[in-house]
Amino acid sequence: MKKVLIYGIGKIGRGYIDDCLMQGVTGLTLADSARHLWGTEYRGIKIENPAEISWEDYDVIVIPANDENQLEIAERLATEYGVTEEKIVSYRETIVLSKKEVYNIGKMVFDDTLETGIIMTGRELGSKLKEDSMNELERFYFKKNHKCVNKWMHYFEAYDRFFSRYRKKDITILEIGVFKGGSLQMWKEYFQTENHKVQVYGIDIDPTCKKLEEDGIEIFIGSQEDREFLREIKKKIGKVDILIDDGGHTMKQQIISFEELFDLVDENGIYLCEDLHTSYMESYGGGYRGDSFIEYSKNFIDFINAQYSETEELVRNQYSDQIKFISYCDSMVFIEKKPKTTKSISVCV
């Protein structure tokens, strides 16, 4: 069993520790720079003075803090206590595996029985997966060097299922939500071939994301709630084959982005809204059967069948003419477009 130390008992740290204990993780050591915490306990675990810790005894040092504080703490641990960089990870780079759960990892298969009740890094988890059970996106995610990507593991099966048809073609992709830039690199790698052009666009509200641009990747800075900003983007980039909303995940953001950008998608393209679990979370403006994007998108079912309506309460609209398929899966909806049609026909042969 690895020896794990969690450094930082603030709000994020307490939530992370609670999650670890709930999942059956044992043998944790806790430490914090705050003197008043030394010798006290959290959840029955003593909080240690960093100066009295034998840091070389630990395999992993987890820092549960926001990005800015995480970097500052990592530098302090290296300078003051000689902790090596490879031992330090952000809590976002770890996964806490429980003995109680059966995890949804798409079609991927583990080499052996996975040890549970344990903290693992994403790379470590990937090393335990059979490579021949992975698709190209999963291999990129777990096996290749790239900027940080944060995705639910079952997403990759869905991505490959819906997006593989666009490989070996010229393609334009827009993703809302850049984060650390890794997913933009992933799309570029997945679709890139010697004889076909791949253009990847990103949108993010964080101006520091602009520095993540590279050849074939252009990033626009602005809010996905800003309709005028989104309209300017449409003027600049023209049609896209795939649009992925992985932005702020609030109901207002998801609905505005769809209303403004659905017509940006090519007539044979796909609009994907992901992380739909926020539709059930009040902190994002969601809630069961509330004013959520899930409820909003359910109207599309009526729209694509509106030609059969016998009431004026349901009439055809732009979505009736443009949406071909709507596919829901865990926390995702893929909306596939079609060349505009106005009527379906039935014949007997």
N, C-alpha and C positions, 0 to 999 in steps of 0.2 A: 504494500500500500504506500502510495506517495505521501510525503509529509508536506502539508499545505499550511501556509501562514497567510492570514487575511490582515492587511494593513489598512486601518482606517475604520473607525466605528461611528461615523456620521450617519446621516439619514440613509444614504445609499448603502453604506456598509451594513447597517442593521437589517435592512431589507434583504440584502444578499445573504447574510448569515442566517436569517430566518428561513430563507429558501433552502439553503444547504441542509439545515437541520431537519426541515420538513421532508426532504428527499432522502434522509437517512445517512447523511454524511457524518462521519465520526472522526475524532482525532485532530480537530482543528486547533490551531494556535492563533490568538488574536493579539494585535499590537496597535498602538496609536502614539502619536507624538504628544498628545495632550497629557501633561503631568497629572492632572486631577483624576484621570482615568486609570492610572497605573495601580495595580493591585485590586481594582474593583472587578466586578464580573458582569458579563452580558450573557444571558441565557445559561447561566451556570458555568461559563468559561472565563477564566481569569484573563484580564487584559494586561499584557506585558509591557515593560519599559524596553524600547528598541535597543538601548545601549547594553542591555543584559542578555540579548538573544544571540545564540550561536547561529548566525545566518547560513553558514555553510551546511548546516544539518537539513535545510529545507530544499525540496525539489521545485516548488512553485511558490511565488509570492504574488498574491492576487491583490490588486488595488481597486477597491470599489469607489470610484470617484468620477466626476465629469472629466472630459478630455483635458482641459486646461490644468486642473489640479492633479490629474494622473501623471502628466509629464513632470510637473514640479516635484511630486512625491518620488517618482522614479529616479530623478536626478539626485535627490537628497539621499535616498537609500544607497545609490552608487557612490556618492561622494563621502558620506559619513560612515557607512558600514561596509563598503566594498562589495555590495550585492551586484552580481553580474547581470548584464542586460538580458541574457537569454532566460533567466529565472523569473523575470518580472512580466506579468501580464495584466491587462485591464480586465475587469470583471466581464466586460462585453465580449472578450475573446474566449470566454470559458462557457462550458455547458455543465449543468449539474444533473447527473443521471440518477434516477430513482429506482429502487427495487420494486416499486409498486406499479410502474408504468410499462406499457408496450408502445414504443415510439413509431411515429409515422415518418419513414425515411424514403418514401417512394419505392422504387424497385431495387434500391441498393441493399446489399447483403453484407453482414459482418463476417470476418474471417473465422471468428470463434465466439463463444459465449462472452458477452460484454460484461465487464465488471460494473456493478451498479452501486449506488450510494457513494458516488465518487465525483470529484471535480476534474474535468478534462478540458484541455484547450481544443479549439476547432481542428488544428493541424493533427493533434494526437488522435482525435476521433477519426479523422480522415484516414490515418495510417492503419486503422483497424478494419477498414472497408475493403471488400474484394474489388480490385480495379476492373475486372471484367464484368462487374455488375453495374458499372457507372456509364452514364452517357457523356458526351463531350463537355457539356457544361459542368457536370459534377467533377470530371477530371481537372478542368481548369480551376475550379473552386478549391479542391482539396490538394491537388498535386503540383500546381504551377505557381511561380512567383508572380504576384500582382498586388495592387493596392487593396486595402481592406474592403471586403464585401460582407454584408450581413443579410443573410436570407434564411427563411425557413427551409429545412432540408427537403421537404416534399415538393417545394416549388419547382425544382429542376426537372422532375418528371413531367410536370405540366408544361413548363416552358418548351421542352423538347417535343412534346406531343403536338403543340400548336404552332411552334415557330420553325420546325425543321424543314417545312415545305419552302421556306424562303432562302435556304442555303443554296449556294451556287447560282445566285442571282444578284444583280445590282439591288441594293437595299438601303433604305433610310429609316433610322430608328430614333425616336425621341423618348427619353426617360425623365420623368419628373422625380426629383430626389436624387442628388448626386452622392451624398454622404462623403466617403473617402475616395471615390472615383473608381473603385474596383469593378462595379457592375458595368460601367461604360466600357472598361477594358474587356470585360467578359463578352459583351455583345460583339465588339469589334473582332475578337479572336474567333468566336463561334461562327460568324458569317463570312469572315475574310477568306478569299481565295485569290489566286494570282490573277485571274482574268475578270474578276468582278469587283465593283466599287462598293464599299461599305462606308456610309456616313452616319456617325452617331452624334446626336445632340443631347444635351442635358439641361435641365432647369433646376435651379436651387436658389433659395433666399439668402444663403450664406455667401457673401462676396469672396471669401477665401477659396471657395470652390473653383474660381476662375483659373487659379494656378494649376489645376489638375488637367487642363487641356493638353492634348498631344495631337500628333498627326491623325486626322480622321475623326477627332473628337472635339466638338465645340460646345461651350457651356454658356448659357444665358443666366444672368442674375436678376431675380425678381420673384414676386409672390404669385403662387398659383391661384390666389384669391383675387388677384388684380385682373379684371377682365380686359382692360386696355392693354396691359402688358402682354397678355396671352394673344390678343389680336395683333399686336406688333410682331410677335413671334411667327404667327401664321404668314404674315406678309414677307418675312425674311426667309423662311425655309421652304415654303411650298408644301407639297404633299409628303406624308410619311407612310411607310408600309406597316410599321408597328409603333404603337404608342403605349407606354407603360406608366401608369400613375403609381409611383412608390414615394409620394411626397410626404406631406404632413399628416395625412390620414384622418383629418377632421371631416365631418359631414359637409361643411360648407366648402372646403377645399376640393373634395372629390366631386361634388355636384357642379360647382362652377367650372372646374377643369373639363368635365365631360361636356357640359353645355357649350363651352367655347371651342373645344378642340376636337370633338368627334368628327366634324366635317373636314378637319385637317388630314384625317386618315384616308388613304387611297380606297377606291371602291372595292378593291380585293384585299384590304388590309384588316388588321386586328387592333382593337382597343382593349387593353387589359387594365383593370383596376385591381390592385392587390392590397393585402392586409385589411381585408373586409371585416376581420374580427372587431375592429374599432366601431363597427356599426352597432355593437352590443355594449359599448362602453360609454358611460355618461360623460367621462372626462374629455371625450372626443366629440361630444354632441350627439352620441348615439343612444341606444336603448332598445330593448326588444319591442318590435312593432312601433317604434317611434319615427322621428323624421330623419331616418338614416339613409345612407346610400343603398343599402340592401333593399329597403322598402321602395326607394326611388327607382331602382333598377327593375323591380318586379313589374312596374308599369310597362316595361318593354315587351313583356309576354302578351299583354293586351294589344299593344301597338302593332305587333307583327301579325296579329289575327284580326285587326280592325276591319278588314274588307268584308268580313262575315257578320259584322255587328248589325243588329236590327234596332239599335237605339242611337239617338243623337248624342248620348252621353259618351259614346266611343266612336270616334271618327279617325280616318287616316291622318297621319302626319309625316314629317320627314323621316322619322325612325321606322315607320311602317314600310317605307319604300327602300330603306337602306340596310336594315339589319337582316342578316341571313340566319345566323345561329347565335344562341346565347348559352354559354356553358359555365355552370357554377361548379366549383370544387372548394375544398377547405380554404377559406379566406381569400378566394380569387373569383373573378368573373371575367371570362373572355367573350368579347362581343365581336363577332365576325361580320364584316360588311359584304355587300354584293353590289354589282352594277344596278342602278336604280330600276325598279320594276313597279308597275301600278296595279297589276292584277295577276292572280294565279289562274291557271286553266286546268280543267279536268276533261279527259277524253276516254272513250271506250273503244278499244281496238279488238 
